[in-house]
Amino acid sequence: MKLNLKYGVAIALLAGAVACGDDESSSNNSTNNANNTNNTNNTNNTNNTNNTNNTNNTNNTNNTNNTNNTNNMTVIPEPPKCGDANEPARCQESPTGFEWGISSLVSSFQVASDEEDCCFDFTGDGVNDNALGGVLALVGLDSVNASIQNSIDTGSLALVLEHDGLTDLAGGDFTINFWLGVWDGITAIDAAGSNTVMIDPVSIDAGTQPQAYVPGAKLANNAVTAGPGKIVINIELFGSSLALAISGAQVAANVDAANTGLDKGVALTSGKIGGFVKVEDIIGAVNTFAETCTCAGLTEDLVTYDAATVSATCNGDLTAASEACTTAGEDSCVSILDNCGLLTSGLPLFVDVDSDNDGTADALSLGATFTAAGAEITGVAAN
């Protein structure tokens, strides 16, 4: 599995983030049920005195999606987008002649492994969460991160952080806009700053407003924090490029004062980004990709998702569908079809975040590290 970061929309991560801090998480009351993933003794658990909150678990002999999961959190609303009643003012701004904010260009980005203590606590248990890092570790996280870095170094992935509203590098409140960019006249990222980039139109919501951003950013004592917001990453799963929305996105980083200035942008070090990906969104991304596999002759979504049970089912005769994709360039379709069952059975095993606070974990946490060099946005690239 190879992971490439690219804008799908909203770091949509690639859509807003800086510090998770003491987020609004709340722990579940069932301290005796924390390790109940495979509770084979829980067949008739309605009267279990150590599991008083698990009355709906009567027949759940393989309780992966425990409705009394200890990983609860307060629901985090997504920031407004263009078209909402409270849409950002920049939705109505024209890009022509627009004065873009002081910016940064990401120079390194690495998904953390589940063995690293990174990056934020989304479950309220005092431990940083990174379930998706654990999933990627099973399929080769080093190769995933190597692919990401190669894309950054060659400019095929240019992730721009615009610090909208930051006018005083001594401190202040602002918003971090996440843009997919295009190098403009540079051939490599210069750590000293003044990297020039243009905005890729695909990452614009409307006007000059990005699809991905993290509000609530603050700069104090050469440290930046922001979030929660929403970002998007493109992960290459089984050879298929999937755009995944990262909700509850948070960011934290230190400012490299020596390479930062209003004339050359903001350089960031020791950066952390975190958030969570809903299983429903992963399945949606798989179905969106599968729609491009016309060779398979699918007449319905490749995967059906049941939010109530956090379970997914592959549809159709996938063996026949896979065998029908024989043309060069259809390898990714074959791969996603052949691995559909593995994907749908495996994902629910890693859920660790209850994104809607209904008592059932339905999302996977994510942690990543990054650095960035100072940059200037010079305009919007041609479509």
C-alpha positions, 0 to 999 in steps of 0.5 A, spaced: 500 500 500 502 506 498 500 513 500 500 519 497 497 526 499 493 530 495 487 535 495 481 531 494 478 538 498 477 540 505 489 536 509 481 537 507 489 534 512 490 536 507 483 541 510 485 544 516 489 543 523 493 545 529 493 542 536 488 537 539 489 539 546 484 537 551 479 536 546 472 536 548 473 528 549 469 525 554 471 518 557 466 512 557 463 509 564 464 502 562 471 501 565 470 494 566 469 493 558 475 497 555 478 490 553 472 487 550 474 486 543 473 479 543 469 478 549 467 470 547 464 470 555 459 476 553 453 472 550 448 473 555 451 480 558 445 483 560 445 482 567 453 482 568 454 487 574 461 489 571 458 491 564 452 495 566 452 499 560 452 494 555 445 491 555 445 491 548 450 486 547 446 480 549 448 476 542 455 480 541 460 474 542 465 478 537 464 485 540 469 489 536 464 494 535 462 495 543 456 500 543 459 501 550 466 503 547 471 507 552 473 511 546 467 516 546 468 524 545 464 530 544 461 531 537 466 536 533 462 540 528 465 541 522 467 549 520 462 552 515 463 552 508 461 556 502 453 555 501 452 555 508 448 560 512 454 562 515 459 561 510 466 565 510 467 572 507 472 569 502 467 565 499 465 572 495 472 574 494 474 574 487 481 571 486 483 577 481 488 581 485 486 578 491 492 579 497 493 572 499 496 571 506 503 569 509 504 562 507 508 556 508 510 550 504 510 543 507 517 540 506 516 533 509 510 529 511 510 523 515 504 518 517 506 516 524 507 509 526 502 506 532 509 505 536 510 513 536 507 517 541 503 522 536 500 526 536 493 528 539 488 524 544 481 523 541 478 518 546 479 522 552 484 516 555 490 521 556 494 517 550 495 519 543 491 516 538 493 513 531 489 507 529 490 509 522 498 509 523 497 502 525 493 499 519 498 502 515 504 499 519 501 492 517 502 494 509 508 497 510 508 504 513 516 506 511 514 505 503 508 509 504 512 515 507 517 514 502 512 515 497 509 521 500 516 524 501 518 523 494 511 527 491 513 533 496 520 533 493 519 533 486 513 538 487 507 533 485 504 534 491 505 541 494 501 542 500 500 550 502 498 552 509 496 560 508 495 563 515 489 567 513 489 573 518 496 573 521 499 580 520 504 580 526 509 575 527 509 576 534 503 573 535 495 573 534 489 569 532 488 567 525 485 561 520 490 556 517 487 554 510 490 548 507 491 548 499 493 544 494 499 548 490 503 548 484 510 550 484 511 557 481 518 558 478 522 554 483 525 547 482 526 545 489 523 547 496 528 552 499 528 552 507 530 559 507 523 561 505 520 565 499 518 559 495 513 561 490 507 557 489 500 558 485 493 555 488 490 549 484 483 551 483 481 544 485 482 546 492 478 552 492 471 552 495 468 558 492 471 565 491 478 565 495 475 560 500 479 553 501 475 547 501 480 545 507 481 549 513 482 549 520 480 555 524 482 557 531 489 558 530 493 562 534 501 564 534 504 565 541 511 564 543 513 562 537 508 556 537 502 555 532 496 551 534 489 551 531 483 546 530 479 543 530 477 543 522 477 538 516 482 536 511 483 531 506 488 526 504 489 521 498 491 514 500 493 509 495 490 503 498 491 496 494 493 501 488 487 505 488 487 512 490 482 514 495 481 521 497 479 521 505 476 526 509 480 528 516 475 530 521 476 534 527 483 536 524 488 539 529 495 542 528 501 544 532 508 546 530 514 551 532 516 557 528 523 557 525 524 565 527 530 565 523 527 563 516 520 566 518 518 573 515 513 577 512 516 577 506 518 570 505 513 566 509 512 562 515 517 556 517 515 551 521 518 545 525 516 539 529 509 540 526 504 535 528 497 534 525 491 529 527 484 527 526 480 521 525 477 518 519 470 515 519 469 508 516 463 511 512 468 516 509 473 510 507 467 506 504 465 512 500 472 513 497 472 506 495 465 506 492 467 513 488 474 509 486 470 503 484 465 507 479 471 509 475 472 501 474 467 500 468 471 494 466 468 491 472 461 492 470 458 493 477 451 495 477 451 497 484 456 500 489 462 496 490 461 496 498 454 497 502 456 500 509 451 499 515 452 505 520 448 502 525 453 496 526 459 499 523 460 493 518 461 493 510 459 488 505 462 487 498 457 486 493 456 482 486 460 477 483 467 480 484 471 474 481 468 475 475 468 483 475 476 482 477 477 477 471 473 482 466 479 488 467 484 485 463 486 492 459 493 495 461 491 500 466 486 497 470 491 493 475 488 498 480 481 496 479 483 488 479 487 490 486 481 493 489 476 488 487 480 482 489 481 485 496 474 488 497 473 483 502 479 484 506 478 491 507 471 490 509 472 485 514 479 489 517 477 496 517 472 495 523 477 492 527 481 498 528 476 503 529 477 507 536 474 514 535 466 515 537 465 521 532 458 522 533 458 520 541 452 515 540 456 510 544 459 506 538 466 507 535 466 508 528 472 512 526 480 511 526 484 516 529 490 519 525 497 522 527 502 525 522 508 529 523 511 535 518 515 541 517 514 547 512 518 552 509 516 559 508 512 561 502 508 566 498 502 565 494 502 568 487 495 567 484 491 561 482 494 556 477 490 555 470 485 549 470 
